[in-house]
Amino acid sequence: MTGFGFGGSSSTTFGMNPQTTASSFGFGSTTTSTAPSFGFGSSTSGTSGSSFGFGASTTSTAPTFGFGATTTAAPTFGFGATATPLSSQSIFSGLGQTQPTTSTAPFGGFGSAFGTAKPFGTTVTTASPFSLTSSFAQGNTALQQQQQQQQQQQQQPLNANDLVINSIVNCKLFGDERDQVVCKLNLLQACWGTGKGYYGLNTPPVDYTPQNPLCRFKAITYSVKPTSSSRDALVAIIINKKMDDIRKQEVQLTSNLFAVLGSKPNLSIHLDTLKWYTETKSMALIYVEEKLQNGSTKRISNSDIVSYLIQPNPKQQLSTMGVENIFPYTGFTEENLREYFENPPAGIDLRVWKQAQVDNPNPTVFIPVPIVGFSELCWKYKCHNEQVSVHKLTLNSIADRLTELARKKTRVESKLEQYTDKMDQLTHRIVKVLVGQMVILNAGMALRPEEETIKNQLEVLYNDINSPLRFQGKLTEIATLVRLKNSELSEDLKGNSGYIPQVTEEIKHFLELQQTMISEMQTVVKEDFNAIHLMKESLKNVR
């Protein structure tokens, strides 16, 4: 059958009741075998359809390049035909694996005119786009599919980690052993966490940052969890100024914030903490107190303050002050901590992150904090120095306060002693007054029984003291004996000069013995020192 009938017999037009005919130009002709176009040693057999065979029946042909793929092909512009290849094995797709697929015509899907309906009553088994009946078209189609897949793969964006790995293992700058040297250089730069890695002629270089997974300058430290809560009502204000500059203008900062809040007389702004946020920015923690009608004060919620300050007018005023951001300052919730622990920071391996959580010395107080690169290490060092300076200032203030308290304590103790002496004097005066008052009240009255008892006891004591046979006589006798002994000692001292020759010789002999013993001890000590010196010299020689 032929569509246009060049040199062949045909009964109908457009393939109605087809018959097998021969044609000089091969339009619609049926052939039994064809030779390969480029002669790769593969022979094709079967019936080849016409180039423009609308609805013509075709059978399988071999590909042009003879890669062993068997394909059932249909006319080139098979309008409305459904292509169902049986099986294909091509070096460009599947690497020799059998992959049954179902595809539609290139102009399919538009209904019955160009859709899945059979054209003009013909029965079509398969269809392939753009004259896949020729062996060259079949091989070219596989090549095009491979190129499309490669283009799709190249169009997929790679993340930063993939680019770093690709620059280390897939360097193609020179095409020789120099690429290995460049790969090693890229690996070294990746381990440093700085530099650029060149790995392709038409690809931009990769910027190596400390966050890449190969950077070696990483560590994990532990920091104290923020303990502030919503009850503290702290508001964090990020200011694009250095902390030293802000410390000089703390009063101006609070006054400006007071003006932003409306200059209400019942509000007062307090600067709680001032700390570094970055090297050029600072973070101020403030809270606002409101004075109630009953005289008490309460802190305004930080969410209410933030919601007011982010409005256009206050926000414009804050921007003129250099404020970049403002947010409520609260501690971590359980959900925040769980999310923080489950997702490791950039550049930190998951296993290292989990191990750092296990090694936490006090999980209730500390949380792991990564340090990636020298910049973060320098920033951590600066924060530590700043914290140390804050601690020193706090300790100095505490020491000054303790000194002031010690001075106050000394003054209080001196006043206490004065008041104690004054109290004793007043107590004595009160006792004297009471005694005089009691004497006046009891004048002319008889003694009571208890007073008689006390009087008798006092009389007994008085008689014992003044009795010659008791204490008074013994004291007199002791005084007489002392005077006699004193007179005897004075006479002995006058009669004797105190010099005894025998005793003097004994003392002299004893002193000589002492001198001899001291000399011998000095000799022994000198010998010991010499021995120690020799021992030191011998030890030095041994070493």
C-alpha positions in Angstrom: 0.0 0.0 0.0 1.2 3.5 -0.6 -0.2 6.8 0.4 0.6 8.6 -2.8 1.1 5.5 -5.2 4.4 6.3 -6.9 5.1 3.4 -9.2 2.9 0.9 -7.4 -0.6 -0.4 -7.5 -3.1 0.7 -4.9 -6.7 0.0 -4.4 -7.6 2.8 -2.0 -6.1 5.9 -0.7 -4.6 6.4 2.8 -4.3 2.7 3.4 -7.8 1.3 3.2 -7.6 -2.4 2.6 -3.9 -2.4 2.0 -2.1 -4.6 -0.5 1.5 -5.5 -1.0 3.0 -3.6 -3.9 6.5 -2.5 -5.1 7.5 1.1 -5.7 10.5 2.7 -7.3 10.7 5.3 -4.6 9.7 2.9 -1.8 6.7 4.9 -0.6 4.6 2.3 1.1 6.5 -0.6 -0.4 7.0 -3.8 1.4 10.5 -5.3 1.6 11.8 -8.4 3.0 15.3 -7.3 4.0 17.4 -4.2 4.2 21.1 -3.7 4.6 22.5 -1.6 7.4 23.0 2.0 6.5 26.5 2.3 7.9 27.5 -1.3 7.7 28.3 -2.2 11.4 27.8 -5.8 10.5 24.2 -6.0 11.5 21.5 -7.1 9.1 17.9 -6.1 9.3 15.0 -8.1 8.2 11.3 -7.4 8.2 9.0 -5.0 6.5 9.8 -1.4 6.6 7.0 1.2 6.5 6.9 4.2 4.3 8.5 7.4 5.3 5.2 9.2 5.2 3.0 6.2 5.7 -0.1 7.4 7.3 -1.6 4.4 9.2 0.6 1.9 7.4 1.3 -1.5 9.0 4.9 -2.0 9.9 7.0 -4.7 11.5 10.2 -4.7 13.5 13.6 -3.5 12.0 17.1 -3.5 13.4 18.9 -0.3 14.3 21.3 1.5 12.0 24.3 1.2 14.2 23.7 -2.5 14.9 23.7 -2.3 18.8 21.4 -5.2 19.0 18.2 -3.4 19.8 15.1 -4.7 18.3 12.3 -2.2 17.9 8.9 -2.2 16.4 8.5 1.0 14.5 5.6 2.8 12.9 5.4 5.6 10.4 7.1 8.8 10.9 4.1 11.0 11.5 1.8 8.4 13.0 -1.1 10.7 13.9 -3.3 9.2 16.6 -1.2 6.1 16.9 -0.3 4.6 20.2 3.3 3.4 20.4 3.9 0.3 22.4 7.5 -1.0 22.0 7.9 -4.6 22.8 11.5 -4.5 24.1 14.7 -2.6 23.5 18.3 -3.1 24.5 20.4 0.0 23.8 23.8 1.1 25.0 22.4 4.6 25.7 19.4 3.4 27.8 19.3 0.7 30.4 22.8 -0.7 29.5 21.4 -3.8 27.8 18.5 -4.3 30.2 15.0 -5.1 28.8 12.8 -2.1 29.5 9.2 -2.4 28.3 7.7 1.0 28.0 4.5 2.6 26.7 4.6 5.9 25.0 2.2 8.1 23.0 2.7 9.8 19.7 4.4 13.2 19.7 1.2 14.9 18.9 -1.0 12.7 21.1 -3.4 13.7 23.8 -5.5 16.1 21.7 -8.7 13.9 21.5 -9.7 11.8 18.5 -8.1 14.0 15.8 -4.5 13.7 17.2 -5.2 11.4 20.2 -5.4 7.7 20.8 -8.1 6.9 18.3 -7.2 4.7 15.3 -6.7 6.9 12.2 -9.2 6.2 9.4 -10.0 2.7 10.4 -6.4 1.4 10.2 -4.9 -0.9 12.7 -1.6 0.4 14.0 0.5 -1.7 16.4 3.3 0.8 17.3 4.3 4.3 16.5 7.6 6.2 16.9 8.3 9.9 16.4 10.0 11.3 13.3 10.5 8.2 11.2 12.0 5.8 13.6 11.5 3.1 11.0 15.0 3.8 9.8 17.8 2.3 11.8 19.6 5.6 12.1 16.6 7.3 13.7 16.4 4.5 16.3 20.0 4.9 17.5 19.7 8.7 17.4 16.6 8.6 19.6 18.4 6.6 22.3 21.3 9.1 22.1 18.9 12.0 22.5 17.2 10.4 25.4 20.6 9.9 27.1 21.5 13.5 26.5 18.2 14.7 27.9 18.7 12.7 31.0 22.2 14.1 31.5 20.9 17.6 31.0 18.2 17.0 33.5 20.8 15.7 36.0 23.0 18.7 35.3 20.1 21.1 35.8 19.4 19.8 39.3 21.0 22.2 41.8 23.7 20.9 44.1 23.9 21.9 47.7 27.0 23.4 49.3 28.3 20.1 50.7 27.9 18.3 47.4 29.9 21.1 45.7 32.7 20.8 48.2 32.9 17.0 47.8 32.7 17.4 44.0 35.6 19.9 44.0 37.7 17.4 45.9 37.0 14.1 44.1 36.1 15.3 40.6 38.6 17.9 39.5 38.9 18.2 35.7 41.1 21.2 35.0 44.0 19.8 33.0 43.1 16.2 32.3 46.4 14.8 33.7 48.1 14.1 37.0 47.9 17.8 37.9 44.3 17.4 38.7 45.2 15.2 41.6 47.4 17.9 43.0 44.6 20.4 42.7 42.3 17.9 44.4 44.7 17.7 47.3 45.0 21.5 47.5 41.2 21.7 47.5 41.0 19.1 50.3 43.6 21.1 52.3 41.6 24.3 51.9 38.4 22.5 52.9 40.1 21.3 56.0 41.1 24.8 56.7 37.6 26.1 56.1 38.8 29.0 53.9 39.7 29.7 50.3 38.3 28.8 46.9 38.3 25.4 45.1 38.7 25.3 41.3 37.6 21.9 39.8 36.2 22.6 36.3 36.9 24.9 33.4 33.3 26.1 32.9 32.2 25.9 36.5 32.6 28.6 39.1 34.9 28.0 42.1 33.6 26.7 45.4 33.9 28.9 48.5 35.1 26.9 51.4 33.6 28.0 54.7 34.1 26.6 58.2 30.6 25.2 58.0 31.6 22.6 55.4 31.7 19.0 56.8 35.5 18.6 56.1 36.6 21.6 58.2 38.8 20.4 61.1 38.7 23.5 63.2 35.6 22.7 65.1 34.8 22.2 68.8 31.8 22.0 71.1 31.7 23.9 74.3 28.9 24.2 76.9 27.1 27.4 77.9 24.6 28.2 80.6 21.0 28.1 79.6 19.1 31.4 79.8 17.2 31.4 83.0 14.9 34.3 82.2 11.2 33.6 81.9 8.1 35.5 80.8 7.6 36.8 84.4 10.9 38.8 84.1 9.3 40.6 81.1 12.7 41.3 79.5 12.8 42.8 76.0 16.0 42.5 73.9 16.9 45.4 71.7 19.6 45.0 69.1 21.5 48.2 68.5 23.9 48.9 65.7 26.5 50.4 68.0 29.4 49.1 70.0 28.8 48.3 73.6 31.4 50.8 74.8 29.6 53.6 73.1 26.3 52.6 74.5 27.7 52.4 78.1 28.6 56.0 77.8 25.0 56.9 76.8 22.9 54.6 79.1 20.9 57.5 80.5 20.2 58.9 77.0 19.2 55.4 75.8 16.6 55.0 78.6 15.3 58.6 78.1 14.9 58.0 74.4 13.0 54.7 75.0 10.9 56.5 77.5 10.0 59.1 74.9 9.2 56.3 72.4 6.8 54.7 74.9 4.9 58.0 75.1 6.6 59.7 78.1 3.9 58.4 80.4 4.5 59.4 84.1 3.4 56.1 85.5 6.0 54.1 83.4 9.7 53.7 84.2 12.3 52.0 82.0 15.1 50.0 83.6 18.2 48.8 81.8 18.8 45.3 83.1 21.9 44.1 81.1 24.1 45.3 78.3 26.1 42.8 76.4 27.8 42.2 73.0 25.7 40.8 70.2 28.4 40.9 67.5 31.6 42.8 67.1 29.8 45.9 65.9 26.4 45.4 67.5 25.1 45.3 71.1 22.1 43.9 72.9 20.3 45.8 75.6 17.9 44.0 77.9 15.3 46.3 79.4 12.0 45.9 81.4 9.2 48.4 81.9 7.5 48.9 85.2 4.1 50.5 85.7 3.0 52.3 88.8 -0.5 51.4 89.9 -3.0 53.6 91.7 -2.5 51.8 95.0 1.2 52.6 95.0 2.5 49.2 93.9 4.4 48.5 90.7 4.2 45.7 88.2 6.2 44.8 85.1 4.5 45.1 81.8 4.5 42.0 79.6 7.4 41.9 77.1 5.0 40.7 74.3 2.9 43.8 74.9 5.9 46.1 74.7 7.2 44.4 71.5 3.8 44.6 69.8 3.7 48.3 70.5 7.3 49.0 69.5 6.9 47.3 66.1 4.2 49.6 65.0 5.2 52.0 62.2 5.6 55.2 64.2 7.6 53.7 67.2 9.6 51.6 64.8 10.6 54.6 62.8 11.8 56.4 66.0 13.8 53.3 67.0 15.4 53.1 63.6 16.7 56.6 64.0 18.3 55.5 67.3 20.1 52.7 65.5 17.8 49.8 66.6 17.8 46.9 64.2 15.7 44.4 65.9 13.5 44.0 69.0 12.1 40.8 70.4 11.0 39.2 73.8 13.9 37.7 75.7 12.9 34.5 77.3 14.5 31.2 78.0 14.2 27.9 76.1 11.1 25.8 76.3 11.1 22.0 76.2 10.1 22.0 72.6 12.9 24.5 71.6 15.5 22.3 73.4 14.2 19.2 71.7 14.4 20.8 68.3 17.8 22.2 69.1 19.2 18.8 70.2 17.7 16.9 67.2 19.0 19.2 64.5 22.8 19.6 64.6 24.3 22.9 63.5 25.9 23.5 60.2 29.2 21.7 59.9 28.7 19.5 62.9 28.3 15.7 62.4 25.2 14.2 63.9 27.2 11.6 65.9 29.5 14.2 67.3 26.4 16.3 68.3 24.8 13.4 70.0 28.0 12.5 71.9 28.3 16.1 73.0 24.8 15.8 74.5 25.8 12.6 76.3 29.1 14.2 77.7 27.2 17.3 79.0 28.5 17.6 82.7 25.2 19.1 83.9 22.3 18.9 81.4 20.0 20.8 83.6 22.3 23.9 83.6 24.4 23.7 80.4 23.7 23.2 76.7 26.2 22.3 74.0 27.3 25.2 71.8 29.4 24.6 68.6 32.5 26.7 67.8 33.2 26.5 64.0 36.2 28.3 62.7 38.6 30.8 64.1 36.2 33.7 63.8 33.7 32.1 66.2 36.6 31.1 68.5 37.8 34.7 68.6 34.2 35.8 69.2 33.9 33.3 72.0 37.2 34.5 73.5 36.0 38.1 73.3 32.7 37.2 75.0 34.6 35.3 77.7 36.8 38.4 78.3 33.7 40.6 78.5 32.1 38.2 80.9 35.2 38.2 83.0 35.3 41.9 83.1 31.6 41.9 84.1 32.5 39.5 86.9 35.4 41.6 88.0 33.1 44.7 88.1 30.6 42.7 90.1 33.2 41.5 92.5 34.6 45.0 92.9 31.2 46.3 93.7 30.6 43.5 96.1 34.0 44.2 97.7 33.2 47.9 98.0 29.9 47.1 99.5 31.5 44.7 102.0 34.0 47.4 103.0 31.2 49.9 103.5 29.3 47.3 105.5 32.4 46.7 107.7 32.7 50.4 108.4 29.0 50.5 109.3 29.5 47.5 111.6 32.4 49.3 113.4 30.3 52.4 113.9 27.4 50.3 115.1 29.7 48.4 117.5 31.1 51.7 119.0 27.6 53.1 119.4 26.5 49.9 121.0 29.3 50.1 123.5 28.4 53.7 124.3 24.7 52.8 124.7 25.8 49.8 126.9 27.8 52.0 129.2 25.0 54.6 129.3 22.6 51.8 130.2 24.8 50.6 133.0 25.0 54.1 134.4 21.3 54.5 134.2 20.8 51.1 135.8 23.0 52.1 138.8 21.1 55.4 139.1 17.8 53.5 139.0 19.0 51.1 141.7 20.2 54.0 143.9 16.9 55.8 143.4 15.0 52.6 144.3 17.1 52.0 147.4 16.6 55.6 148.6 12.9 55.3 147.9 12.6 52.0 149.8 14.5 53.6 152.7 12.2 56.5 152.8 9.2 54.3 152.6 10.4 51.9 155.3 11.6 54.6 157.7 10.1 54.1 161.2 8.7 50.6 160.4 9.7 47.4 162.1 11.9 44.9 160.3 10.2 42.1 158.5 11.1 38.4 159.2 13.2 38.0 156.0 15.0 41.2 156.9 15.8 39.9 160.3 17.3 36.8 158.8 19.5 38.8 156.5 20.6 41.0 159.4 21.6 38.0 161.4 23.7 36.5 158.6 25.5 39.8 158.1 26.4 40.1 161.8 27.8 36.5 161.8 30.1 37.4 158.9 31.2 40.6 160.5 32.1 38.9 163.8 34.1 36.2 161.9 36.1 38.7 160.1 37.0 40.8 163.1 37.5 37.9 165.5 41.3 37.7 166.7 41.3 33.9 166.5 40.0 33.7 163.0 40.9 35.6 159.9 42.3 38.8 161.5 44.7 36.9 163.8 46.0 34.7 160.9 46.6 37.7 158.7 48.6 39.5 161.5 50.8 36.4 162.0 51.5 36.0 158.3 52.5 39.7 158.0 54.9 39.3 161.0 56.6 36.2 159.4 57.1 38.0 156.1 58.8 40.9 157.8 61.2 38.5 159.7 62.2 36.7 156.5 62.8 39.9 154.7 65.2 41.1 157.3 67.1 37.9 157.3 67.6 37.9 153.5 68.8 41.5 153.6 71.5 40.6 156.3 72.8 37.6 154.2 73.2 39.8 151.1 75.1 42.4 153.0 77.5 39.8 154.7 78.4 37.9 151.4 79.8 39.4 148.1 78.3 36.5 146.1 81.6 35.4 144.4 82.5 31.6 144.9 85.7 30.5 143.2 84.8 26.8 143.0 81.5 27.5 141.3 83.2 29.8 138.9 85.7 27.1 137.8 82.8 24.7 137.2 81.0 27.2 135.1 84.2 27.8 133.1 84.8 24.1 132.5 81.2 23.6 131.4 81.5 26.5 128.9 84.7 25.0 127.5 82.9 21.7 126.9 80.1 23.4 125.2 82.5 25.2 122.9 84.3 22.0 122.0 81.0 20.3 121.1 80.0 23.2 118.9 83.3 23.0 117.0 82.8 19.2 116.4 79.3 19.7 115.2 80.5 22.4 112.7 83.1 19.9 111.4 80.5 17.2 111.0 78.1 19.6 109.1 80.9 20.6 106.8 81.7 17.0 106.0 78.0 16.3 105.3 77.8 19.3 102.9 80.9 18.1 101.0 79.3 14.6 100.7 76.1 16.1 99.4 78.0 18.2 96.8 79.8 15.1 95.6 76.5 13.2 95.3 75.1 16.0 93.2 78.1 16.0 90.8 77.9 12.3 90.4 74.1 12.5 89.6 74.8 15.1 86.9 77.5 12.9 85.3 75.0 9.9 85.3 72.4 12.0 83.5 
